[in-house]
Amino acid sequence: MKRIYFSTSLAASILACLPIARAQSTFDLNVGFGTAHAGSTGAGINDVSSPNAFDGCSLSAGDPTCLATPSLSGFFMGLGGDIMLRKHFGVGAEANFQPAKTDYGPVQYRQTFYDFNAIVAPISDKRMQLKLEGGIGGARTGFSFTDTACVGTAVCASSTQPIGNATHFQAHAGVGLQIFLKSQFFIRPEFDLHYIPNFTDQFGSNVVPQGMVWVGYSWGGR
């Protein structure tokens, strides 16, 4: 619910700026699809069958109840927008999240990144824009546990309980080439880097590369 609330708030904030953007220059609204990657910490977590459930454990000990923590990968979705206040300068915001949960040892997690950026477009014409972004934001890793209980063989039910969230500050940089396909519609392949201090508490690196393909619509003249 928090992820949905944040995405809705981001969209509302961007749309509220639409009249200003149209009066001054251009406004873009877009959705994205891609992936991000960071290695595993190499640590382990005891599953629920262990007397020390959810405690840390050593994978090298060969304990079958010790489950490895994963690397960060998989499918990400995104929502974002920007306002080019001048032809070559603007501001923007975006949020990227995993729509599906992924196993983290015996529990599950979902990763979200959000950032607010200054934008420089050294190349900007009717057909394309080269956009360089830099800004700050946050990274949120939400954890939950799914338990299944059965009454004999008659019926089984699963319930998911949130465990907690790990939230960190992040610095963000990105470069994307926005190509206008027809009229105001565009596609923008983009490469991003997230620097997240203390992200090694959850994954194997504080630097997270991300690749996204954004599609969207642009209002205003170019």
N, C-alpha and C positions, 0 to 999 in steps of 0.2 A: 504494500500500500504506500509506503514512503517513497518507493521508486516512482510509482504512478503519480503521486502528488507532486514530486519534484518535476517530472516531465511535463505535467499539466501546467505547473507554475511557470516553467521556462517558456512554454508555448504562449501562455497568456502575456508574459512580459514582452516577448518578441512582438506579438501582435499589437500590443498597446503602443509600440513605437512605430507602427506602420505609417500613420499620417505624417509623422515627423520625417521619416525616411523618404517618403514619396515627395515631400516638399523640398528636400535638400538634394538627394541623389538617388541611390538604389537600395533596395531591401531584398534580401534573399531568405527564403525559408526552405529547408531541406531535410530529408531523411537519409540515413546511411546504413550500410551493411558492410561487415568486415570482421577482423579478428585482431587480437592482441596476444602478446606472448611474454612470459617470464618463467624461468626454470623453477623446479621444486627446491624446497629447503633441504631435502634429503632426510627429513625427520619422520617419525612415526607417531601414530596415535592408537591407543588400545581401543578395541571395539567393545560392544556392550557385553560380550560373553566373558570378558576379562574381569577379575576382581578389582582391577584398577581402571575401570572404563573411563575413556576420554583423557586419561593421563598420557604424557609423553612416553615414548618407548624407543628402544634401539632396534633398527631393522636388522642389524648384523647379528643379533642374538638368536635369530631364527624362530622367534615366537610367532605362532600362526595367528594369534589375536592382535598382533602389531601390524597395523595397516599404514602404508606409505601415504604421505601427503602428495598432492598432484602438482604438476606445473600449471601455470595459467595459460589457457588456450581456448579454442572453441569459437562459436559464432557470437558476434556482437551486433546489436542494433543501435542506431543513434538518432537523435533529434537535435536540430540546431538552426541557427540563423545568424545573419550579420547585416549591419547597416554600414554602407560605404558613404560616410559623410562627405568625402571628396572623392574624386575619381581614383586616387591612389591610396587613400587612407580610410580606415574604418574601425569598427569594433564588432565583436561577435561573441556568441556563447554556444556551447554544445554539451550534450550529455550522451554518454555511451554506456550500454549495459548489456548483460547477458540475459536474454529472455528466459532461458532454461537454467535450472540449478544443475550443478556438477558435484560429483562426489569429492569430498575432502576427508580422506580416511573413512571413518565410520559416520561422518556427518555430511552435510551438503553446504555448498556456498554459492553465492551469486555476486559477481563483481560489477561495480559501477564506477565510471569516471565522469567528472564534470569540470568544466573550465570556462573562464571568461578571458577573452583575448583582445589584444590590439592587432590590427591587420594592415599589412602593407602590400599593395598590388603594383609592383614595378612594371608589369606588362598588363595593360587593360585596353581592350578594343571591342568591337562589335562581336567578334567571334570567340574570344577567349580572355581569361584573366589568370595570371599567375599570382597566387595568394600565399603570403608568408605570415604565419601567426605566431604570437607569443603571449603567454599569460599565466594565470594561476588558477587554482581550483582545489578539488579534493578527490580522494579515492576512498570508496567505501566497500568493504567486504562483509557481506551479511551471511551469518551461519545459522543453520537450522538442523533439526534432527527429525527423521521420519520413523515412527514406530508402528509396527503391524501386530495386531492382536487378533486371535482366532477363538471361536467357540466350537471346539471339536473340528469337524469338517463342514459344519453348517454354514458358517459365515466368517469372513475375515474383514477387518476394517483397518485402514491406515490413518494416522493423524500426524501432522507436522507441527513441531513446536520450534519457535525461534529461540536461538541460544544467545545471540549477541552480535554486535557489529564492531568491526575494526575500521576506524576512520583516520585518514592521514591527509596532511597538506600535500599538494603536488604543484610542480612547475611544468608547464606544457609548451611545446613548440611543434609547429606543423608546416608543411608545404603541400599545396594542392594546385592542380591545373584545372580550372573551371572552363569547360567547353560547352558553348551554346549550340544545341542541336536544332531547335526550331523555335522561332519567335523568342519567348522568354524562358523556355525550358532548358535545363542544363544538366550535365553530368560532371562530377569532380572527383577523380582519383586523388587520394590524399595519403601522405605518410606522416605519422605523428610520433613524438617521443614524450613519454611521461616520466618525470623524475620525481620519485615519491620517497622522501626520507622515512626510514624504518619499515618500508614495505617488505623487507627481508624477514619481518616477524611472521608474514604469511606465505611469501614466495621467495625464490632464490635470488632476486635482484631488485635493486631500487630503481633501475631503468627499465621501462616497459615500452618496446616498440609496438606500434599499431598501424595497420593498414585498413583504410576505409574507402568505399566508393559511395559518394553522396549523389543523390538526384534531387532536383528541386525546381523552383520557379523564382524568377527575379522580377520585381516591380521597379519601375522607374527607367529613366534613360541611361544609356551607357556611352 
